[in-house]
Amino acid sequence: MTRQLYALLLGLVITFLASAQDKLPFQTEEITRFDEPWSMAFLPDGRILVTEKKGRLTIVTQQGEKSQPVGGLPNVDYGGQGGLGDVALHPDFANNKLIYISYAESGEGGVRGAAVARGTMVEGGSSPQLKNLQVIWRQYPKVLGYGHYGHRLLFDNSGYLWISSGDRQKFTPAQDMQSSMGKILRLHDDGSEPKDNPFVNYSDEDPFVGNEAIYSQIWSLGHRNPLGMTFDLTGKLWVLEMGPAGGDELNLIKRGANYGYPEVSDGIHYDGRDIPNHDTRPEFTAPAISWTPVISPADIIVYRGNLFAGWRGDALAAGLSSQGIVRIKFDGESATEVARYNMGARIRKVTESPDGAIWVLEDERGDSKGRLLKLTPVAR
């Protein structure tokens, strides 16, 4: 290719991207900014709980007014990908005021792992408080390193708590039934294991932690770093996870299924070593969508409102290195990317407010400033 032709093509690409940015189907309003925000959840009154990785939980109004930091949080092991992570409300929050948080915690000898705790939200003093904090789940085992905690939280309509647990960049635990790493887990709201989980009667050598078997928590295995979980309108669970160098995945989660990592992937190791593709091992469940180049997924929701015409039932995925929002349509057990919206910043979290607006948290890195944004449709 001649230098002139290359310059022409590059100019056309830049022009196209700029044009696409100008034609975004929504307008963006900056509400406020945070220091390394990671997740958010709407309270029933429309205020928003926002987590920051360094260990701060704040309540913010839709006008950007922030509370004092919520007190009563546990010690957070901040570093790398670790810190304070997800936040979720109990399905009966209106009555019990229970808040769930995930975070990285340290152990003896420099090891660390994800944990999930719940506490009762109490307001009325100088600052909100989480009272009676109780750790209900810990990633097992704790290991060295600062990556791939996963720790997304999601409740289903039956009140079960779902936890995504990353492989901690250790590869083999994703296939190890004596480890909760590299798994999707299904628990009762108090952290106990449902008796109808798929591996409750699994038999192996000494896989016990305390009095509970790790395998009885597991719903699916063979995951790398699952950072997004959502239910579609028919109740199917979809998980979005980062691949290695290439091969980001959207997976339809099925009871007891094995998604193959690190035995298979549509990407390769960062050091250039090959990983067999999914089509070489049909015994593993293949992704519904695989992305190379990657989108670096951070979160996913299914849009349930009507404010954005034609989007109800579509998924919206947050992209870090792709600096955008990816819209995905479902057709039964199939999924297809249908649009990509360039936000010009690393997107960490997407959620929907009760009125159907879309709220976005930027990452805070490089040109991404940790902004809380509200997206509403462009008037036609």
TIROPA-402271 format. One record per residue (C-alpha): residue in one letter; chain; residue number from 1; x, y, z. Coordinates in pm, 1 decimal, always signed. Example, Ala and Ser with C-alpha at 12.3 -4.5 7.8 and 13.67 -1.06 7.14 Angstrom:
// TIROPA-402271
ATOM:aa:ch:i:X:Y:Z
ATOM:a:A:1:+1230.0:-450.0:+780.0
ATOM:s:A:2:+1367.0:-106.0:+714.0
***
This chain:
// TIROPA-402271
ATOM:aa:ch:i:X:Y:Z
ATOM:m:A:1:+0.0:+0.0:+0.0
ATOM:t:A:2:+138.9:+340.6:-93.4
ATOM:r:A:3:+185.9:+602.8:+173.3
ATOM:q:A:4:-68.2:+825.7:-3.5
ATOM:l:A:5:-333.3:+553.0:-13.2
ATOM:y:A:6:-270.6:+471.5:+351.3
ATOM:a:A:7:-312.9:+836.6:+446.9
ATOM:l:A:8:-636.2:+854.3:+245.3
ATOM:l:A:9:-780.1:+543.6:+412.6
ATOM:l:A:10:-674.6:+666.0:+756.0
ATOM:g:A:11:-843.9:+998.1:+689.3
ATOM:l:A:12:-1164.1:+823.1:+582.4
ATOM:v:A:13:-1162.8:+612.5:+900.6
ATOM:i:A:14:-1111.7:+917.4:+1121.9
ATOM:t:A:15:-1386.9:+1104.5:+935.2
ATOM:f:A:16:-1622.8:+807.8:+974.3
ATOM:l:A:17:-1553.6:+777.3:+1347.3
ATOM:a:A:18:-1604.5:+1149.1:+1399.2
ATOM:s:A:19:-1928.5:+1134.1:+1202.4
ATOM:a:A:20:-2044.9:+833.7:+1403.5
ATOM:q:A:21:-1968.6:+1020.4:+1725.4
ATOM:d:A:22:-2172.2:+1317.9:+1602.3
ATOM:k:A:23:-2467.7:+1087.0:+1536.6
ATOM:l:A:24:-2487.4:+925.0:+1877.5
ATOM:p:A:25:-2853.1:+845.6:+1956.3
ATOM:f:A:26:-2826.8:+1006.4:+2297.9
ATOM:q:A:27:-2718.2:+1327.4:+2462.8
ATOM:t:A:28:-2467.8:+1314.9:+2747.0
ATOM:e:A:29:-2488.2:+1510.3:+3071.5
ATOM:e:A:30:-2203.0:+1507.8:+3322.5
ATOM:i:A:31:-2342.8:+1480.9:+3675.1
ATOM:t:A:32:-2026.0:+1465.0:+3888.3
ATOM:r:A:33:-1687.7:+1290.2:+3913.4
ATOM:f:A:34:-1538.6:+1018.1:+4131.0
ATOM:d:A:35:-1195.5:+882.6:+4221.6
ATOM:e:A:36:-1157.7:+545.3:+4045.6
ATOM:p:A:37:-1527.9:+455.6:+4043.6
ATOM:w:A:38:-1617.4:+90.4:+3988.1
ATOM:s:A:39:-1990.1:+33.2:+4026.8
ATOM:m:A:40:-2325.8:+187.6:+4113.1
ATOM:a:A:41:-2679.4:+90.7:+4208.8
ATOM:f:A:42:-3000.9:+291.9:+4230.7
ATOM:l:A:43:-3180.7:+325.7:+4561.0
ATOM:p:A:44:-3564.0:+318.0:+4553.1
ATOM:d:A:45:-3580.1:+697.5:+4595.9
ATOM:g:A:46:-3364.2:+758.2:+4285.7
ATOM:r:A:47:-3036.8:+830.1:+4461.6
ATOM:i:A:48:-2733.0:+628.0:+4356.4
ATOM:l:A:49:-2480.6:+423.4:+4553.3
ATOM:v:A:50:-2135.4:+454.8:+4393.1
ATOM:t:A:51:-1824.7:+252.6:+4485.2
ATOM:e:A:52:-1467.7:+374.8:+4444.4
ATOM:k:A:53:-1183.4:+123.5:+4432.8
ATOM:k:A:54:-986.8:+283.5:+4715.4
ATOM:g:A:55:-1262.1:+180.1:+4956.8
ATOM:r:A:56:-1524.3:+452.8:+4951.0
ATOM:l:A:57:-1900.6:+411.1:+4911.7
ATOM:t:A:58:-2100.9:+729.0:+4852.0
ATOM:i:A:59:-2465.7:+817.2:+4797.7
ATOM:v:A:60:-2516.2:+1074.8:+4522.4
ATOM:t:A:61:-2833.3:+1244.3:+4405.3
ATOM:q:A:62:-2923.0:+1267.4:+4037.8
ATOM:q:A:63:-2818.1:+1634.3:+4060.6
ATOM:g:A:64:-2467.4:+1536.0:+4175.2
ATOM:e:A:65:-2491.3:+1610.6:+4548.2
ATOM:k:A:66:-2274.5:+1363.6:+4740.9
ATOM:s:A:67:-2322.0:+1230.9:+5091.6
ATOM:q:A:68:-2040.7:+1181.6:+5336.4
ATOM:p:A:69:-1872.0:+844.4:+5270.0
ATOM:v:A:70:-2074.3:+553.2:+5403.8
ATOM:g:A:71:-1923.1:+427.0:+5729.5
ATOM:g:A:72:-1882.2:+72.2:+5850.3
ATOM:l:A:73:-1711.3:-71.6:+5540.1
ATOM:p:A:74:-1447.5:-344.8:+5576.8
ATOM:n:A:75:-1076.7:-294.0:+5516.3
ATOM:v:A:76:-1016.6:-305.4:+5141.7
ATOM:d:A:77:-699.1:-437.3:+4978.7
ATOM:y:A:78:-645.9:-168.7:+4715.4
ATOM:g:A:79:-402.7:-228.9:+4429.1
ATOM:g:A:80:-397.5:-340.9:+4067.9
ATOM:q:A:81:-748.9:-453.6:+3977.3
ATOM:g:A:82:-837.2:-492.3:+4345.0
ATOM:g:A:83:-1027.9:-271.1:+4582.2
ATOM:l:A:84:-1391.5:-199.6:+4657.0
ATOM:g:A:85:-1594.7:-349.0:+4373.6
ATOM:d:A:86:-1962.8:-408.3:+4317.2
ATOM:v:A:87:-2266.6:-293.9:+4511.9
ATOM:a:A:88:-2615.4:-445.1:+4502.5
ATOM:l:A:89:-2941.2:-406.1:+4692.2
ATOM:h:A:90:-3122.5:-701.6:+4843.9
ATOM:p:A:91:-3445.4:-767.5:+4649.2
ATOM:d:A:92:-3639.9:-676.2:+4965.2
ATOM:f:A:93:-3427.5:-368.4:+5040.4
ATOM:a:A:94:-3736.6:-153.1:+5093.6
ATOM:n:A:95:-3804.6:-355.7:+5409.5
ATOM:n:A:96:-3467.9:-493.7:+5526.8
ATOM:k:A:97:-3226.0:-218.0:+5404.6
ATOM:l:A:98:-2959.5:-478.4:+5319.3
ATOM:i:A:99:-2670.3:-367.7:+5095.0
ATOM:y:A:100:-2420.2:-612.9:+4943.6
ATOM:i:A:101:-2065.0:-515.7:+4850.1
ATOM:s:A:102:-1775.1:-703.9:+4695.0
ATOM:y:A:103:-1412.8:-618.4:+4756.0
ATOM:a:A:104:-1055.9:-748.7:+4763.3
ATOM:e:A:105:-925.0:-850.4:+5104.7
ATOM:s:A:106:-576.2:-944.8:+5216.1
ATOM:g:A:107:-463.7:-1257.7:+5396.5
ATOM:e:A:108:-150.1:-1374.9:+5571.8
ATOM:g:A:109:+170.0:-1386.6:+5370.0
ATOM:g:A:110:+64.2:-1134.0:+5106.8
ATOM:v:A:111:-215.2:-1341.2:+4954.5
ATOM:r:A:112:-550.7:-1185.5:+4870.5
ATOM:g:A:113:-889.0:-1269.0:+4728.2
ATOM:a:A:114:-1237.8:-1137.5:+4664.8
ATOM:a:A:115:-1503.3:-1128.5:+4934.7
ATOM:v:A:116:-1870.3:-1037.0:+4960.1
ATOM:a:A:117:-2026.8:-876.2:+5267.0
ATOM:r:A:118:-2370.7:-744.5:+5353.1
ATOM:g:A:119:-2486.2:-485.8:+5600.8
ATOM:t:A:120:-2789.8:-278.6:+5692.5
ATOM:m:A:121:-2799.0:+75.6:+5554.1
ATOM:v:A:122:-2872.5:+328.6:+5827.4
ATOM:e:A:123:-2913.1:+699.7:+5757.7
ATOM:g:A:124:-2992.9:+994.3:+5978.6
ATOM:g:A:125:-2662.4:+1075.3:+6148.4
ATOM:s:A:126:-2370.9:+1279.5:+6019.5
ATOM:s:A:127:-2301.4:+1011.2:+5759.6
ATOM:p:A:128:-2475.3:+694.9:+5632.1
ATOM:q:A:129:-2359.0:+370.1:+5792.4
ATOM:l:A:130:-2349.2:+0.8:+5707.6
ATOM:k:A:131:-2440.6:-169.1:+6033.4
ATOM:n:A:132:-2399.2:-534.1:+6133.7
ATOM:l:A:133:-2158.2:-601.5:+5846.9
ATOM:q:A:134:-2121.9:-974.0:+5779.6
ATOM:v:A:135:-1888.7:-1146.5:+5530.6
ATOM:i:A:136:-2100.2:-1408.2:+5352.8
ATOM:w:A:137:-1854.4:-1535.3:+5089.0
ATOM:r:A:138:-1479.7:-1551.7:+5030.8
ATOM:q:A:139:-1294.8:-1651.7:+4715.1
ATOM:y:A:140:-1100.1:-1971.4:+4781.2
ATOM:p:A:141:-808.5:-2002.5:+4795.6
ATOM:k:A:142:-642.5:-1664.0:+4847.1
ATOM:v:A:143:-342.4:-1626.4:+4615.5
ATOM:l:A:144:-65.1:-1381.2:+4530.7
ATOM:g:A:145:-134.5:-1109.1:+4273.3
ATOM:y:A:146:-368.4:-820.1:+4207.2
ATOM:g:A:147:-573.7:-929.9:+3906.8
ATOM:h:A:148:-896.0:-1097.0:+3791.1
ATOM:y:A:149:-1114.8:-1076.7:+4099.1
ATOM:g:A:150:-1437.0:-1064.8:+3895.1
ATOM:h:A:151:-1673.0:-1014.9:+4192.6
ATOM:r:A:152:-1982.9:-887.0:+4010.2
ATOM:l:A:153:-2303.4:-929.8:+4211.4
ATOM:l:A:154:-2651.9:-999.8:+4077.3
ATOM:f:A:155:-2983.7:-1109.1:+4228.1
ATOM:d:A:156:-3239.1:-1305.0:+4028.4
ATOM:n:A:157:-3617.4:-1292.9:+4057.0
ATOM:s:A:158:-3614.7:-1584.2:+4300.9
ATOM:g:A:159:-3380.0:-1403.6:+4540.5
ATOM:y:A:160:-3066.1:-1605.9:+4466.9
ATOM:l:A:161:-2734.6:-1419.1:+4475.5
ATOM:w:A:162:-2501.6:-1472.1:+4177.8
ATOM:i:A:163:-2130.0:-1396.4:+4206.3
ATOM:s:A:164:-1875.5:-1390.3:+3924.7
ATOM:s:A:165:-1535.2:-1511.3:+4040.6
ATOM:g:A:166:-1227.4:-1446.4:+3825.5
ATOM:d:A:167:-937.9:-1688.7:+3779.5
ATOM:r:A:168:-695.3:-1444.4:+3952.1
ATOM:q:A:169:-461.3:-1483.6:+3649.8
ATOM:k:A:170:-371.4:-1832.8:+3772.3
ATOM:f:A:171:-524.8:-2023.6:+3475.8
ATOM:t:A:172:-573.9:-2375.6:+3616.3
ATOM:p:A:173:-814.9:-2289.8:+3903.6
ATOM:a:A:174:-1085.1:-2221.8:+3642.9
ATOM:q:A:175:-1101.4:-2600.6:+3589.0
ATOM:d:A:176:-1040.1:-2696.9:+3953.5
ATOM:m:A:177:-1351.5:-2801.4:+4145.7
ATOM:q:A:178:-1165.1:-2743.0:+4473.7
ATOM:s:A:179:-1135.0:-2371.2:+4391.9
ATOM:s:A:180:-1404.1:-2107.6:+4356.2
ATOM:m:A:181:-1186.0:-1910.3:+4109.7
ATOM:g:A:182:-1286.3:-1895.4:+3744.4
ATOM:k:A:183:-1648.4:-1978.8:+3828.0
ATOM:i:A:184:-2002.2:-1843.2:+3831.1
ATOM:l:A:185:-2151.9:-1905.9:+4175.4
ATOM:r:A:186:-2511.4:-1924.2:+4294.2
ATOM:l:A:187:-2590.8:-1873.0:+4663.9
ATOM:h:A:188:-2875.0:-1792.9:+4898.4
ATOM:d:A:189:-2887.4:-1430.9:+5012.9
ATOM:d:A:190:-2707.6:-1526.0:+5336.6
ATOM:g:A:191:-2419.8:-1693.5:+5149.2
ATOM:s:A:192:-2531.4:-2051.9:+5205.4
ATOM:e:A:193:-2537.6:-2299.5:+4916.3
ATOM:p:A:194:-2867.5:-2399.6:+4754.6
ATOM:k:A:195:-2923.4:-2773.1:+4769.4
ATOM:d:A:196:-3021.5:-2782.2:+4400.4
ATOM:n:A:197:-2692.2:-2639.5:+4267.7
ATOM:p:A:198:-2549.8:-2867.7:+3996.4
ATOM:f:A:199:-2241.3:-2995.4:+4182.2
ATOM:v:A:200:-2380.2:-3047.9:+4532.3
ATOM:n:A:201:-2318.6:-3422.8:+4503.4
ATOM:y:A:202:-1986.8:-3391.5:+4319.7
ATOM:s:A:203:-1724.5:-3633.7:+4452.3
ATOM:d:A:204:-1355.6:-3540.7:+4482.6
ATOM:e:A:205:-1072.1:-3562.5:+4733.7
ATOM:d:A:206:-1098.7:-3331.6:+5035.8
ATOM:p:A:207:-1250.3:-3023.0:+4866.5
ATOM:f:A:208:-1383.4:-2876.3:+5188.9
ATOM:v:A:209:-1341.8:-2530.9:+5337.1
ATOM:g:A:210:-1470.4:-2529.8:+5692.0
ATOM:n:A:211:-1785.2:-2739.7:+5680.5
ATOM:e:A:212:-1887.9:-2650.1:+5326.3
ATOM:a:A:213:-1780.8:-2794.6:+4994.0
ATOM:i:A:214:-1653.7:-2541.4:+4742.0
ATOM:y:A:215:-1814.3:-2733.0:+4458.6
ATOM:s:A:216:-2160.6:-2687.0:+4609.2
ATOM:q:A:217:-2134.7:-2310.9:+4533.8
ATOM:i:A:218:-2054.0:-2359.5:+4163.5
ATOM:w:A:219:-2304.1:-2311.1:+3881.9
ATOM:s:A:220:-2058.8:-2303.2:+3589.6
ATOM:l:A:221:-1682.5:-2318.9:+3542.8
ATOM:g:A:222:-1403.1:-2250.6:+3295.1
ATOM:h:A:223:-1424.3:-1870.4:+3309.9
ATOM:r:A:224:-1135.0:-1622.7:+3293.3
ATOM:n:A:225:-1234.6:-1279.7:+3426.0
ATOM:p:A:226:-1614.2:-1243.4:+3422.5
ATOM:l:A:227:-1690.5:-875.0:+3478.0
ATOM:g:A:228:-2052.6:-849.8:+3366.2
ATOM:m:A:229:-2366.7:-1049.6:+3447.9
ATOM:t:A:230:-2723.9:-985.3:+3341.3
ATOM:f:A:231:-3053.8:-1165.3:+3290.0
ATOM:d:A:232:-3238.1:-1114.6:+2962.3
ATOM:l:A:233:-3612.3:-1057.9:+2946.3
ATOM:t:A:234:-3677.3:-1433.5:+2932.9
ATOM:g:A:235:-3465.4:-1503.4:+3241.8
ATOM:k:A:236:-3152.9:-1641.1:+3073.2
ATOM:l:A:237:-2823.3:-1549.0:+3239.9
ATOM:w:A:238:-2552.1:-1393.0:+3022.5
ATOM:v:A:239:-2194.1:-1332.4:+3135.9
ATOM:l:A:240:-1939.9:-1102.5:+2971.7
ATOM:e:A:241:-1574.6:-1178.8:+3033.7
ATOM:m:A:242:-1231.6:-1059.9:+2933.1
ATOM:g:A:243:-1033.1:-1296.7:+2717.2
ATOM:p:A:244:-653.1:-1306.4:+2706.7
ATOM:a:A:245:-489.3:-1139.4:+2402.1
ATOM:g:A:246:-805.7:-1155.1:+2192.9
ATOM:g:A:247:-1116.5:-1359.6:+2251.0
ATOM:d:A:248:-1336.4:-1150.4:+2481.0
ATOM:e:A:249:-1654.5:-1354.1:+2533.1
ATOM:l:A:250:-2028.2:-1321.7:+2585.9
ATOM:n:A:251:-2151.9:-1651.1:+2727.5
ATOM:l:A:252:-2500.6:-1786.5:+2782.8
ATOM:i:A:253:-2469.4:-1950.8:+3124.0
ATOM:k:A:254:-2616.0:-2296.5:+3155.6
ATOM:r:A:255:-2643.4:-2516.9:+3459.7
ATOM:g:A:256:-2319.1:-2711.8:+3516.2
ATOM:a:A:257:-2158.8:-2602.8:+3188.1
ATOM:n:A:258:-1782.5:-2573.4:+3137.3
ATOM:y:A:259:-1670.5:-2278.5:+2921.5
ATOM:g:A:260:-1323.5:-2415.8:+2866.2
ATOM:y:A:261:-1071.0:-2164.5:+2995.7
ATOM:p:A:262:-771.4:-2207.7:+2994.2
ATOM:e:A:263:-799.5:-2520.1:+2779.8
ATOM:v:A:264:-962.5:-2325.6:+2495.2
ATOM:s:A:265:-1004.8:-1962.2:+2395.0
ATOM:d:A:266:-1038.9:-1760.2:+2076.8
ATOM:g:A:267:-743.2:-1552.9:+2199.4
ATOM:i:A:268:-380.3:-1633.5:+2278.8
ATOM:h:A:269:-160.8:-1584.4:+2584.8
ATOM:y:A:270:-7.3:-1239.4:+2628.0
ATOM:d:A:271:+339.4:-1388.5:+2578.5
ATOM:g:A:272:+237.1:-1518.5:+2235.2
ATOM:r:A:273:+176.7:-1882.7:+2325.7
ATOM:d:A:274:-117.4:-2036.7:+2146.4
ATOM:i:A:275:-441.2:-2152.7:+2307.9
ATOM:p:A:276:-656.4:-2402.5:+2113.3
ATOM:n:A:277:-972.2:-2246.8:+1966.7
ATOM:h:A:278:-1315.9:-2336.0:+2096.6
ATOM:d:A:279:-1395.3:-2538.4:+1784.2
ATOM:t:A:280:-1117.0:-2786.2:+1870.0
ATOM:r:A:281:-1288.9:-2899.0:+2192.5
ATOM:p:A:282:-1665.4:-2938.4:+2140.9
ATOM:e:A:283:-1709.8:-3071.9:+2495.4
ATOM:f:A:284:-1666.2:-2712.8:+2618.3
ATOM:t:A:285:-1944.7:-2457.2:+2573.2
ATOM:a:A:286:-1852.8:-2198.4:+2310.3
ATOM:p:A:287:-1931.4:-1826.4:+2348.5
ATOM:a:A:288:-2231.6:-1664.8:+2181.9
ATOM:i:A:289:-2003.5:-1378.5:+2073.6
ATOM:s:A:290:-1624.4:-1363.8:+2064.6
ATOM:w:A:291:-1439.7:-1035.6:+2003.1
ATOM:t:A:292:-1096.5:-999.6:+1842.5
ATOM:p:A:293:-991.4:-716.2:+1851.3
ATOM:v:A:294:-1115.3:-705.7:+2207.0
ATOM:i:A:295:-1363.6:-463.0:+2359.3
ATOM:s:A:296:-1218.4:-510.5:+2713.1
ATOM:p:A:297:-1560.8:-559.7:+2873.6
ATOM:a:A:298:-1629.3:-423.4:+3220.2
ATOM:d:A:299:-2005.2:-463.9:+3270.4
ATOM:i:A:300:-2331.2:-554.1:+3096.3
ATOM:i:A:301:-2700.6:-484.7:+3152.0
ATOM:v:A:302:-3019.4:-566.6:+2964.7
ATOM:y:A:303:-3223.6:-255.8:+2895.7
ATOM:r:A:304:-3577.4:-289.6:+3031.7
ATOM:g:A:305:-3717.9:+60.0:+2978.8
ATOM:n:A:306:-3902.9:+233.9:+2699.9
ATOM:l:A:307:-3721.8:+569.4:+2691.7
ATOM:f:A:308:-3487.2:+447.1:+2418.0
ATOM:a:A:309:-3720.3:+332.9:+2141.1
ATOM:g:A:310:-3640.9:-13.6:+2008.6
ATOM:w:A:311:-3379.8:-93.3:+2273.8
ATOM:r:A:312:-3596.8:-284.7:+2519.6
ATOM:g:A:313:-3446.0:-632.7:+2563.8
ATOM:d:A:314:-3108.9:-536.7:+2413.9
ATOM:a:A:315:-2789.0:-565.5:+2614.2
ATOM:l:A:316:-2554.8:-272.4:+2671.4
ATOM:a:A:317:-2192.5:-365.9:+2737.9
ATOM:a:A:318:-1933.5:-129.4:+2886.0
ATOM:g:A:319:-1599.0:-126.2:+2704.4
ATOM:l:A:320:-1266.8:-15.8:+2854.6
ATOM:s:A:321:-1002.1:-19.4:+2578.7
ATOM:s:A:322:-1280.0:+9.5:+2319.1
ATOM:q:A:323:-1394.5:+327.9:+2495.8
ATOM:g:A:324:-1758.4:+277.4:+2420.4
ATOM:i:A:325:-2088.8:+105.7:+2475.0
ATOM:v:A:326:-2168.8:-203.2:+2268.3
ATOM:r:A:327:-2536.4:-278.6:+2199.7
ATOM:i:A:328:-2627.7:-644.3:+2155.4
ATOM:k:A:329:-2948.9:-811.4:+2038.5
ATOM:f:A:330:-3061.5:-1154.9:+2153.9
ATOM:d:A:331:-3242.1:-1418.3:+1950.5
ATOM:g:A:332:-3310.4:-1711.9:+2177.5
ATOM:e:A:333:-2966.8:-1851.0:+2264.0
ATOM:s:A:334:-2789.7:-1641.3:+2000.1
ATOM:a:A:335:-2654.0:-1288.1:+2032.1
ATOM:t:A:336:-2528.9:-1030.7:+1781.2
ATOM:e:A:337:-2354.9:-695.8:+1818.2
ATOM:v:A:338:-2574.5:-440.1:+1642.0
ATOM:a:A:339:-2418.4:-105.2:+1733.2
ATOM:r:A:340:-2117.1:+49.4:+1903.4
ATOM:y:A:341:-2126.8:+397.8:+2054.3
ATOM:n:A:342:-1796.8:+581.3:+2087.9
ATOM:m:A:343:-1782.4:+752.5:+2427.2
ATOM:g:A:344:-1420.6:+869.6:+2396.9
ATOM:a:A:345:-1339.9:+726.6:+2741.3
ATOM:r:A:346:-1298.7:+393.6:+2918.0
ATOM:i:A:347:-1644.7:+284.8:+3033.4
ATOM:r:A:348:-1653.0:+95.5:+3361.6
ATOM:k:A:349:-2022.8:+59.7:+3442.4
ATOM:v:A:350:-2360.5:+98.3:+3269.2
ATOM:t:A:351:-2693.9:+89.3:+3447.6
ATOM:e:A:352:-3053.8:+197.5:+3398.3
ATOM:s:A:353:-3245.4:+439.3:+3619.2
ATOM:p:A:354:-3611.7:+380.0:+3707.7
ATOM:d:A:355:-3721.7:+629.1:+3440.2
ATOM:g:A:356:-3532.2:+445.5:+3163.5
ATOM:a:A:357:-3235.3:+683.2:+3132.9
ATOM:i:A:358:-2893.2:+519.7:+3099.7
ATOM:w:A:359:-2626.9:+608.1:+3354.7
ATOM:v:A:360:-2258.0:+550.3:+3291.4
ATOM:l:A:361:-1946.0:+549.4:+3506.6
ATOM:e:A:362:-1619.2:+625.4:+3334.7
ATOM:d:A:363:-1300.5:+462.6:+3448.7
ATOM:e:A:364:-1035.5:+702.2:+3578.3
ATOM:r:A:365:-728.4:+641.2:+3365.1
ATOM:g:A:366:-564.9:+843.9:+3089.7
ATOM:d:A:367:-831.0:+1057.8:+2924.7
ATOM:s:A:368:-1107.5:+893.5:+3128.8
ATOM:k:A:369:-1192.7:+1122.0:+3419.0
ATOM:g:A:370:-1417.6:+913.4:+3640.3
ATOM:r:A:371:-1731.2:+1099.7:+3537.2
ATOM:l:A:372:-2085.7:+996.6:+3621.5
ATOM:l:A:373:-2288.7:+1054.8:+3303.7
ATOM:k:A:374:-2659.1:+1050.8:+3228.3
ATOM:l:A:375:-2762.5:+949.2:+2875.6
ATOM:t:A:376:-3103.2:+1042.9:+2734.5
ATOM:p:A:377:-3235.1:+1007.1:+2379.0
ATOM:v:A:378:-3168.6:+1278.8:+2125.7
ATOM:a:A:379:-3493.9:+1454.0:+2040.7
ATOM:r:A:380:-3616.8:+1360.5:+1694.0
***
